[in-house]
């Protein structure tokens, strides 16, 4: 998960986001927020962290194929 900068730890809050990863057969990925938090700065930090995630492509009949994966992310800062 992302390391939150100090400016995002000053206030207590709860937030949730849903990210969709598109994992291509060649192993490359794309990520977008299907459901963003209400904090644009938090969304930016989250996307930067998610772009560093790596996946193996899904396999079908022994060959890599494109796939999608939705990930729910919860933040609870107190």
BELDA-V135305 format. One record per residue. N is the residue number from 1. RES is the residue in one letter. NEAR is the number of other ideal C-beta (glycine too) atoms within 10 Angstrom. Layout:
n=N res=RES near=NEAR
n=N res=RES near=NEAR
//
This chain:
n=1 res=X near=9
n=2 res=X near=16
n=3 res=X near=7
n=4 res=X near=15
n=5 res=X near=11
n=6 res=X near=6
n=7 res=X near=9
n=8 res=X near=17
n=9 res=X near=11
n=10 res=X near=9
n=11 res=X near=9
n=12 res=X near=8
n=13 res=X near=15
n=14 res=X near=10
n=15 res=X near=17
n=16 res=X near=12
n=17 res=X near=21
n=18 res=X near=13
n=19 res=X near=21
n=20 res=X near=14
n=21 res=X near=16
n=22 res=X near=14
n=23 res=X near=22
n=24 res=X near=15
n=25 res=X near=14
n=26 res=X near=9
n=27 res=X near=11
n=28 res=X near=11
n=29 res=X near=16
n=30 res=X near=11
n=31 res=X near=18
n=32 res=X near=12
n=33 res=X near=15
n=34 res=X near=11
n=35 res=X near=12
n=36 res=X near=18
n=37 res=X near=18
n=38 res=X near=9
n=39 res=X near=16
n=40 res=X near=9
n=41 res=X near=12
n=42 res=X near=21
n=43 res=X near=16
n=44 res=X near=12
n=45 res=X near=19
n=46 res=X near=23
n=47 res=X near=16
n=48 res=X near=10
n=49 res=X near=16
n=50 res=X near=19
n=51 res=X near=10
n=52 res=X near=8
n=53 res=X near=13
n=54 res=X near=8
n=55 res=X near=14
n=56 res=X near=8
n=57 res=X near=17
n=58 res=X near=15
n=59 res=X near=11
n=60 res=X near=11
n=61 res=X near=5
n=62 res=X near=5
n=63 res=X near=9
n=64 res=X near=15
n=65 res=X near=12
n=66 res=X near=12
n=67 res=X near=15
n=68 res=X near=10
n=69 res=X near=14
n=70 res=X near=10
n=71 res=X near=13
n=72 res=X near=10
n=73 res=X near=18
n=74 res=X near=9
n=75 res=X near=18
n=76 res=X near=9
n=77 res=X near=13
n=78 res=X near=7
//
